Amino acid sequence: MPASAPDAGLRASGAATEPPYVVLLHGTSWPTKTWTRAAWRALAIELSRAGFGSRLFAQGPAEAARAAEIAAGLGDVRIEA
C-alpha cells in the first residue's frame, strides 16, 4: 500500500472565471435509456436556481439536435463542442 494519499494530478488553475457548472450527460447508447428533453430542461432550470450552470456535450447530429432543444432559451446552459 502506498504511504501517501492518491494524486489524480488535478490542480486548480487560479481564480474561477465563470460560475460553477454541472455537466449533463444526455446521450445514451440505448434509446430506452434516453431521458426526455423536458426532464433535462427541468433539471437545468433547477440547477440554475441553485446557482449552477449546465454544460452539454454532443456527438453526432442526433445528440447535437437534442442538446440544442434542451438548451433553447436557457441562458445558463451551454453546448460544448
Biopython code that builds the backbone (N, CA, C, O; Angstrom):
import numpy as np
from Bio.PDB.StructureBuilder import StructureBuilder

atoms = [
    (1, "MET", "N", (0.838, -1.185, 0.000)),
    (1, "MET", "CA", (0.000, 0.000, 0.000)),
    (1, "MET", "C", (0.881, 1.246, 0.000)),
    (1, "MET", "O", (1.870, 1.311, 0.730)),
    (2, "PRO", "N", (0.525, 2.222, -0.810)),
    (2, "PRO", "CA", (1.288, 3.475, -0.803)),
    (2, "PRO", "C", (1.161, 4.187, 0.540)),
    (2, "PRO", "O", (0.134, 4.098, 1.213)),
    (3, "ALA", "N", (2.202, 4.880, 0.908)),
    (3, "ALA", "CA", (2.207, 5.624, 2.166)),
    (3, "ALA", "C", (1.507, 6.975, 2.025)),
    (3, "ALA", "O", (1.098, 7.568, 3.024)),
    (4, "SER", "N", (1.368, 7.461, 0.804)),
    (4, "SER", "CA", (0.753, 8.784, 0.601)),
    (4, "SER", "C", (-0.639, 8.637, -0.014)),
    (4, "SER", "O", (-1.007, 7.590, -0.546)),
    (5, "ALA", "N", (-1.385, 9.722, 0.081)),
    (5, "ALA", "CA", (-2.733, 9.745, -0.492)),
    (5, "ALA", "C", (-2.643, 9.699, -2.018)),
    (5, "ALA", "O", (-1.642, 10.144, -2.582)),
    (6, "PRO", "N", (-3.658, 9.176, -2.695)),
    (6, "PRO", "CA", (-3.643, 9.163, -4.159)),
    (6, "PRO", "C", (-3.607, 10.575, -4.728)),
    (6, "PRO", "O", (-4.139, 11.506, -4.122)),
    (7, "ASP", "N", (-2.990, 10.734, -5.873)),
    (7, "ASP", "CA", (-2.904, 12.029, -6.540)),
    (7, "ASP", "C", (-3.327, 11.839, -7.984)),
    (7, "ASP", "O", (-2.625, 11.197, -8.767)),
    (8, "ALA", "N", (-4.497, 12.408, -8.341)),
    (8, "ALA", "CA", (-5.015, 12.283, -9.704)),
    (8, "ALA", "C", (-4.404, 13.315, -10.651)),
    (8, "ALA", "O", (-4.675, 13.289, -11.851)),
    (9, "GLY", "N", (-3.596, 14.205, -10.131)),
    (9, "GLY", "CA", (-2.947, 15.201, -10.987)),
    (9, "GLY", "C", (-3.807, 16.409, -11.298)),
    (9, "GLY", "O", (-3.446, 17.212, -12.159)),
    (10, "LEU", "N", (-4.933, 16.561, -10.624)),
    (10, "LEU", "CA", (-5.812, 17.702, -10.875)),
    (10, "LEU", "C", (-5.354, 18.888, -10.037)),
    (10, "LEU", "O", (-5.105, 18.743, -8.840)),
    (11, "ARG", "N", (-5.244, 20.040, -10.648)),
    (11, "ARG", "CA", (-4.803, 21.250, -9.954)),
    (11, "ARG", "C", (-5.731, 22.405, -10.305)),
    (11, "ARG", "O", (-6.161, 22.535, -11.451)),
    (12, "ALA", "N", (-6.034, 23.229, -9.337)),
    (12, "ALA", "CA", (-6.818, 24.439, -9.588)),
    (12, "ALA", "C", (-5.961, 25.385, -10.418)),
    (12, "ALA", "O", (-4.760, 25.511, -10.178)),
    (13, "SER", "N", (-6.568, 26.042, -11.381)),
    (13, "SER", "CA", (-5.808, 26.910, -12.276)),
    (13, "SER", "C", (-5.869, 28.369, -11.863)),
    (13, "SER", "O", (-5.513, 29.237, -12.659)),
    (14, "GLY", "N", (-6.299, 28.667, -10.670)),
    (14, "GLY", "CA", (-6.385, 30.047, -10.224)),
    (14, "GLY", "C", (-7.831, 30.445, -9.992)),
    (14, "GLY", "O", (-8.690, 29.605, -9.724)),
    (15, "ALA", "N", (-8.082, 31.734, -10.099)),
    (15, "ALA", "CA", (-9.427, 32.247, -9.844)),
    (15, "ALA", "C", (-10.406, 31.742, -10.895)),
    (15, "ALA", "O", (-10.085, 31.690, -12.082)),
    (16, "ALA", "N", (-11.591, 31.375, -10.453)),
    (16, "ALA", "CA", (-12.631, 30.915, -11.387)),
    (16, "ALA", "C", (-13.099, 32.085, -12.237)),
    (16, "ALA", "O", (-13.306, 33.188, -11.729)),
    (17, "THR", "N", (-13.264, 31.844, -13.521)),
    (17, "THR", "CA", (-13.713, 32.907, -14.424)),
    (17, "THR", "C", (-15.192, 32.784, -14.746)),
    (17, "THR", "O", (-15.751, 33.654, -15.414)),
    (18, "GLU", "N", (-15.833, 31.727, -14.286)),
    (18, "GLU", "CA", (-17.253, 31.542, -14.524)),
    (18, "GLU", "C", (-17.861, 30.823, -13.331)),
    (18, "GLU", "O", (-17.144, 30.193, -12.554)),
    (19, "PRO", "N", (-19.168, 30.912, -13.182)),
    (19, "PRO", "CA", (-19.806, 30.216, -12.060)),
    (19, "PRO", "C", (-19.643, 28.705, -12.196)),
    (19, "PRO", "O", (-19.356, 28.206, -13.284)),
    (20, "PRO", "N", (-19.821, 27.984, -11.109)),
    (20, "PRO", "CA", (-19.730, 26.527, -11.197)),
    (20, "PRO", "C", (-20.809, 25.967, -12.118)),
    (20, "PRO", "O", (-21.879, 26.555, -12.277)),
    (21, "TYR", "N", (-20.510, 24.834, -12.712)),
    (21, "TYR", "CA", (-21.479, 24.219, -13.610)),
    (21, "TYR", "C", (-21.485, 22.712, -13.441)),
    (21, "TYR", "O", (-20.559, 22.122, -12.883)),
    (22, "VAL", "N", (-22.551, 22.106, -13.935)),
    (22, "VAL", "CA", (-22.737, 20.665, -13.900)),
    (22, "VAL", "C", (-22.789, 20.174, -15.346)),
    (22, "VAL", "O", (-23.459, 20.784, -16.180)),
    (23, "VAL", "N", (-22.097, 19.092, -15.649)),
    (23, "VAL", "CA", (-22.139, 18.500, -16.982)),
    (23, "VAL", "C", (-23.330, 17.544, -17.028)),
    (23, "VAL", "O", (-23.404, 16.597, -16.246)),
    (24, "LEU", "N", (-24.250, 17.797, -17.939)),
    (24, "LEU", "CA", (-25.425, 16.947, -18.108)),
    (24, "LEU", "C", (-25.146, 15.956, -19.234)),
    (24, "LEU", "O", (-24.973, 16.354, -20.386)),
    (25, "LEU", "N", (-25.105, 14.682, -18.905)),
    (25, "LEU", "CA", (-24.796, 13.632, -19.875)),
    (25, "LEU", "C", (-26.094, 13.079, -20.444)),
    (25, "LEU", "O", (-26.631, 12.084, -19.956)),
    (26, "HIS", "N", (-26.583, 13.738, -21.474)),
    (26, "HIS", "CA", (-27.889, 13.418, -22.043)),
    (26, "HIS", "C", (-27.840, 12.318, -23.096)),
    (26, "HIS", "O", (-28.886, 11.779, -23.460)),
    (27, "GLY", "N", (-26.668, 11.973, -23.590)),
    (27, "GLY", "CA", (-26.552, 10.955, -24.638)),
    (27, "GLY", "C", (-26.488, 9.553, -24.047)),
    (27, "GLY", "O", (-25.862, 9.343, -23.008)),
    (28, "THR", "N", (-27.127, 8.605, -24.697)),
    (28, "THR", "CA", (-27.072, 7.208, -24.264)),
    (28, "THR", "C", (-26.880, 6.319, -25.482)),
    (28, "THR", "O", (-27.102, 6.739, -26.618)),
    (29, "SER", "N", (-26.470, 5.105, -25.232)),
    (29, "SER", "CA", (-26.320, 4.165, -26.341)),
    (29, "SER", "C", (-27.595, 3.359, -26.573)),
    (29, "SER", "O", (-27.722, 2.702, -27.606)),
    (30, "TRP", "N", (-28.532, 3.395, -25.644)),
    (30, "TRP", "CA", (-29.792, 2.673, -25.753)),
    (30, "TRP", "C", (-30.947, 3.666, -25.778)),
    (30, "TRP", "O", (-31.103, 4.431, -24.826)),
    (31, "PRO", "N", (-31.748, 3.681, -26.811)),
    (31, "PRO", "CA", (-32.896, 4.614, -26.856)),
    (31, "PRO", "C", (-33.837, 4.482, -25.663)),
    (31, "PRO", "O", (-34.460, 5.463, -25.258)),
    (32, "THR", "N", (-33.947, 3.287, -25.099)),
    (32, "THR", "CA", (-34.841, 3.091, -23.962)),
    (32, "THR", "C", (-34.309, 3.739, -22.683)),
    (32, "THR", "O", (-35.043, 3.867, -21.703)),
    (33, "LYS", "N", (-33.042, 4.147, -22.687)),
    (33, "LYS", "CA", (-32.452, 4.804, -21.518)),
    (33, "LYS", "C", (-32.451, 6.327, -21.649)),
    (33, "LYS", "O", (-32.019, 7.026, -20.733)),
    (34, "THR", "N", (-32.929, 6.840, -22.773)),
    (34, "THR", "CA", (-32.897, 8.273, -23.017)),
    (34, "THR", "C", (-33.976, 8.968, -22.201)),
    (34, "THR", "O", (-35.153, 8.613, -22.263)),
    (35, "TRP", "N", (-33.547, 9.968, -21.433)),
    (35, "TRP", "CA", (-34.460, 10.766, -20.626)),
    (35, "TRP", "C", (-35.111, 11.808, -21.528)),
    (35, "TRP", "O", (-34.525, 12.171, -22.548)),
    (36, "THR", "N", (-36.285, 12.294, -21.195)),
    (36, "THR", "CA", (-36.972, 13.265, -22.048)),
    (36, "THR", "C", (-36.265, 14.619, -22.027)),
    (36, "THR", "O", (-35.593, 14.973, -21.059)),
    (37, "ARG", "N", (-36.432, 15.357, -23.108)),
    (37, "ARG", "CA", (-35.868, 16.709, -23.184)),
    (37, "ARG", "C", (-36.475, 17.596, -22.110)),
    (37, "ARG", "O", (-35.780, 18.420, -21.514)),
    (38, "ALA", "N", (-37.770, 17.430, -21.862)),
    (38, "ALA", "CA", (-38.444, 18.226, -20.826)),
    (38, "ALA", "C", (-37.831, 17.964, -19.451)),
    (38, "ALA", "O", (-37.682, 18.889, -18.654)),
    (39, "ALA", "N", (-37.480, 16.729, -19.175)),
    (39, "ALA", "CA", (-36.871, 16.398, -17.886)),
    (39, "ALA", "C", (-35.472, 17.018, -17.771)),
    (39, "ALA", "O", (-35.106, 17.531, -16.713)),
    (40, "TRP", "N", (-34.689, 16.971, -18.860)),
    (40, "TRP", "CA", (-33.362, 17.609, -18.846)),
    (40, "TRP", "C", (-33.490, 19.109, -18.645)),
    (40, "TRP", "O", (-32.726, 19.710, -17.890)),
    (41, "ARG", "N", (-34.464, 19.713, -19.326)),
    (41, "ARG", "CA", (-34.668, 21.156, -19.181)),
    (41, "ARG", "C", (-35.068, 21.503, -17.746)),
    (41, "ARG", "O", (-34.576, 22.480, -17.182)),
    (42, "ALA", "N", (-35.953, 20.708, -17.162)),
    (42, "ALA", "CA", (-36.369, 20.944, -15.779)),
    (42, "ALA", "C", (-35.179, 20.853, -14.831)),
    (42, "ALA", "O", (-35.050, 21.660, -13.910)),
    (43, "LEU", "N", (-34.303, 19.863, -15.058)),
    (43, "LEU", "CA", (-33.107, 19.729, -14.238)),
    (43, "LEU", "C", (-32.200, 20.947, -14.404)),
    (43, "LEU", "O", (-31.689, 21.473, -13.415)),
    (44, "ALA", "N", (-31.994, 21.397, -15.636)),
    (44, "ALA", "CA", (-31.152, 22.568, -15.889)),
    (44, "ALA", "C", (-31.722, 23.811, -15.207)),
    (44, "ALA", "O", (-30.968, 24.626, -14.676)),
    (45, "ILE", "N", (-33.022, 23.958, -15.218)),
    (45, "ILE", "CA", (-33.662, 25.107, -14.557)),
    (45, "ILE", "C", (-33.445, 25.042, -13.051)),
    (45, "ILE", "O", (-33.131, 26.055, -12.426)),
    (46, "GLU", "N", (-33.608, 23.866, -12.466)),
    (46, "GLU", "CA", (-33.384, 23.705, -11.023)),
    (46, "GLU", "C", (-31.920, 23.970, -10.666)),
    (46, "GLU", "O", (-31.636, 24.594, -9.643)),
    (47, "LEU", "N", (-31.003, 23.505, -11.492)),
    (47, "LEU", "CA", (-29.591, 23.772, -11.254)),
    (47, "LEU", "C", (-29.308, 25.268, -11.310)),
    (47, "LEU", "O", (-28.545, 25.786, -10.495)),
    (48, "SER", "N", (-29.916, 25.963, -12.263)),
    (48, "SER", "CA", (-29.744, 27.402, -12.380)),
    (48, "SER", "C", (-30.246, 28.108, -11.125)),
    (48, "SER", "O", (-29.591, 29.019, -10.617)),
    (49, "ARG", "N", (-31.393, 27.694, -10.633)),
    (49, "ARG", "CA", (-31.951, 28.281, -9.397)),
    (49, "ARG", "C", (-31.015, 28.061, -8.207)),
    (49, "ARG", "O", (-30.980, 28.866, -7.276)),
    (50, "ALA", "N", (-30.262, 26.968, -8.248)),
    (50, "ALA", "CA", (-29.324, 26.651, -7.170)),
    (50, "ALA", "C", (-27.953, 27.305, -7.383)),
    (50, "ALA", "O", (-27.044, 27.121, -6.574)),
    (51, "GLY", "N", (-27.808, 28.067, -8.472)),
    (51, "GLY", "CA", (-26.558, 28.779, -8.719)),
    (51, "GLY", "C", (-25.559, 28.073, -9.611)),
    (51, "GLY", "O", (-24.389, 28.453, -9.654)),
    (52, "PHE", "N", (-26.006, 27.048, -10.325)),
    (52, "PHE", "CA", (-25.111, 26.299, -11.212)),
    (52, "PHE", "C", (-25.522, 26.483, -12.662)),
    (52, "PHE", "O", (-26.709, 26.537, -12.983)),
    (53, "GLY", "N", (-24.531, 26.578, -13.530)),
    (53, "GLY", "CA", (-24.790, 26.498, -14.954)),
    (53, "GLY", "C", (-24.804, 25.036, -15.362)),
    (53, "GLY", "O", (-24.518, 24.153, -14.553)),
    (54, "SER", "N", (-25.133, 24.787, -16.606)),
    (54, "SER", "CA", (-25.126, 23.424, -17.136)),
    (54, "SER", "C", (-24.333, 23.404, -18.433)),
    (54, "SER", "O", (-24.365, 24.363, -19.206)),
    (55, "ARG", "N", (-23.624, 22.311, -18.667)),
    (55, "ARG", "CA", (-22.885, 22.109, -19.898)),
    (55, "ARG", "C", (-23.354, 20.811, -20.536)),
    (55, "ARG", "O", (-23.525, 19.795, -19.863)),
    (56, "LEU", "N", (-23.556, 20.864, -21.839)),
    (56, "LEU", "CA", (-23.971, 19.699, -22.608)),
    (56, "LEU", "C", (-22.912, 19.402, -23.659)),
    (56, "LEU", "O", (-22.411, 20.316, -24.314)),
    (57, "PHE", "N", (-22.573, 18.150, -23.819)),
    (57, "PHE", "CA", (-21.691, 17.710, -24.883)),
    (57, "PHE", "C", (-22.521, 16.887, -25.853)),
    (57, "PHE", "O", (-23.480, 16.228, -25.450)),
    (58, "ALA", "N", (-22.165, 16.921, -27.109)),
    (58, "ALA", "CA", (-22.934, 16.196, -28.114)),
    (58, "ALA", "C", (-21.990, 15.596, -29.142)),
    (58, "ALA", "O", (-21.028, 16.231, -29.575)),
    (59, "GLN", "N", (-22.283, 14.370, -29.520)),
    (59, "GLN", "CA", (-21.515, 13.689, -30.561)),
    (59, "GLN", "C", (-22.491, 13.265, -31.650)),
    (59, "GLN", "O", (-23.369, 12.433, -31.421)),
    (60, "GLY", "N", (-22.333, 13.827, -32.805)),
    (60, "GLY", "CA", (-23.184, 13.476, -33.935)),
    (60, "GLY", "C", (-24.433, 14.333, -34.007)),
    (60, "GLY", "O", (-24.772, 15.037, -33.056)),
    (61, "PRO", "N", (-25.120, 14.270, -35.150)),
    (61, "PRO", "CA", (-26.270, 15.132, -35.404)),
    (61, "PRO", "C", (-27.444, 14.912, -34.444)),
    (61, "PRO", "O", (-28.086, 15.879, -34.034)),
    (62, "ALA", "N", (-27.732, 13.671, -34.082)),
    (62, "ALA", "CA", (-28.879, 13.406, -33.205)),
    (62, "ALA", "C", (-28.651, 14.010, -31.817)),
    (62, "ALA", "O", (-29.548, 14.646, -31.263)),
    (63, "GLU", "N", (-27.465, 13.813, -31.258)),
    (63, "GLU", "CA", (-27.168, 14.383, -29.945)),
    (63, "GLU", "C", (-27.094, 15.899, -30.009)),
    (63, "GLU", "O", (-27.528, 16.582, -29.081)),
    (64, "ALA", "N", (-26.546, 16.432, -31.097)),
    (64, "ALA", "CA", (-26.474, 17.889, -31.242)),
    (64, "ALA", "C", (-27.872, 18.496, -31.285)),
    (64, "ALA", "O", (-28.112, 19.544, -30.684)),
    (65, "ALA", "N", (-28.787, 17.851, -31.984)),
    (65, "ALA", "CA", (-30.167, 18.346, -32.049)),
    (65, "ALA", "C", (-30.823, 18.270, -30.678)),
    (65, "ALA", "O", (-31.517, 19.203, -30.272)),
    (66, "ARG", "N", (-30.611, 17.168, -29.960)),
    (66, "ARG", "CA", (-31.191, 17.029, -28.619)),
    (66, "ARG", "C", (-30.605, 18.086, -27.685)),
    (66, "ARG", "O", (-31.342, 18.704, -26.918)),
    (67, "ALA", "N", (-29.297, 18.302, -27.739)),
    (67, "ALA", "CA", (-28.660, 19.314, -26.889)),
    (67, "ALA", "C", (-29.214, 20.696, -27.191)),
    (67, "ALA", "O", (-29.460, 21.480, -26.274)),
    (68, "ALA", "N", (-29.415, 21.003, -28.468)),
    (68, "ALA", "CA", (-29.967, 22.307, -28.844)),
    (68, "ALA", "C", (-31.377, 22.487, -28.299)),
    (68, "ALA", "O", (-31.732, 23.574, -27.845)),
    (69, "GLU", "N", (-32.176, 21.436, -28.340)),
    (69, "GLU", "CA", (-33.537, 21.515, -27.800)),
    (69, "GLU", "C", (-33.515, 21.687, -26.284)),
    (69, "GLU", "O", (-34.325, 22.435, -25.737)),
    (70, "ILE", "N", (-32.611, 21.013, -25.608)),
    (70, "ILE", "CA", (-32.503, 21.146, -24.155)),
    (70, "ILE", "C", (-32.079, 22.561, -23.783)),
    (70, "ILE", "O", (-32.624, 23.138, -22.842)),
    (71, "ALA", "N", (-31.124, 23.126, -24.501)),
    (71, "ALA", "CA", (-30.553, 24.418, -24.161)),
    (71, "ALA", "C", (-31.375, 25.624, -24.633)),
    (71, "ALA", "O", (-31.159, 26.740, -24.159)),
    (72, "ALA", "N", (-32.301, 25.413, -25.549)),
    (72, "ALA", "CA", (-33.031, 26.524, -26.166)),
    (72, "ALA", "C", (-33.641, 27.468, -25.127)),
    (72, "ALA", "O", (-34.475, 27.067, -24.315)),
    (73, "GLY", "N", (-33.211, 28.716, -25.173)),
    (73, "GLY", "CA", (-33.773, 29.736, -24.316)),
    (73, "GLY", "C", (-33.293, 29.718, -22.874)),
    (73, "GLY", "O", (-33.745, 30.535, -22.071)),
    (74, "LEU", "N", (-32.404, 28.822, -22.530)),
    (74, "LEU", "CA", (-31.878, 28.752, -21.153)),
    (74, "LEU", "C", (-30.485, 29.342, -21.126)),
    (74, "LEU", "O", (-29.538, 28.742, -21.636)),
    (75, "GLY", "N", (-30.359, 30.506, -20.539)),
    (75, "GLY", "CA", (-29.085, 31.237, -20.545)),
    (75, "GLY", "C", (-27.945, 30.573, -19.808)),
    (75, "GLY", "O", (-26.781, 30.803, -20.136)),
    (76, "ASP", "N", (-28.256, 29.747, -18.810)),
    (76, "ASP", "CA", (-27.201, 29.102, -18.040)),
    (76, "ASP", "C", (-26.770, 27.772, -18.614)),
    (76, "ASP", "O", (-25.948, 27.082, -18.011)),
    (77, "VAL", "N", (-27.305, 27.391, -19.770)),
    (77, "VAL", "CA", (-26.964, 26.114, -20.393)),
    (77, "VAL", "C", (-26.128, 26.392, -21.628)),
    (77, "VAL", "O", (-26.517, 27.177, -22.493)),
    (78, "ARG", "N", (-24.968, 25.738, -21.703)),
    (78, "ARG", "CA", (-24.073, 25.947, -22.844)),
    (78, "ARG", "C", (-23.747, 24.601, -23.469)),
    (78, "ARG", "O", (-23.533, 23.614, -22.765)),
    (79, "ILE", "N", (-23.710, 24.567, -24.773)),
    (79, "ILE", "CA", (-23.310, 23.367, -25.500)),
    (79, "ILE", "C", (-21.833, 23.483, -25.821)),
    (79, "ILE", "O", (-21.395, 24.462, -26.426)),
    (80, "GLU", "N", (-21.073, 22.490, -25.416)),
    (80, "GLU", "CA", (-19.630, 22.465, -25.654)),
    (80, "GLU", "C", (-19.335, 21.628, -26.880)),
    (80, "GLU", "O", (-19.935, 20.573, -27.086)),
    (81, "ALA", "N", (-18.413, 22.103, -27.687)),
    (81, "ALA", "CA", (-18.026, 21.367, -28.891)),
    (81, "ALA", "C", (-17.027, 20.295, -28.571)),
    (81, "ALA", "O", (-16.587, 19.573, -29.466)),
]
sb = StructureBuilder()
sb.init_structure("model")
sb.init_model(0)
sb.init_chain("A")
sb.init_seg("    ")
for serial, (resi, resn, name, xyz) in enumerate(atoms, 1):
    if name == "N":
        sb.init_residue(resn, " ", resi, " ")
    sb.init_atom(name, np.array(xyz, "f"), 0.0, 1.0, " ", f" {name:<3s}", serial, name[0])
structure = sb.get_structure()
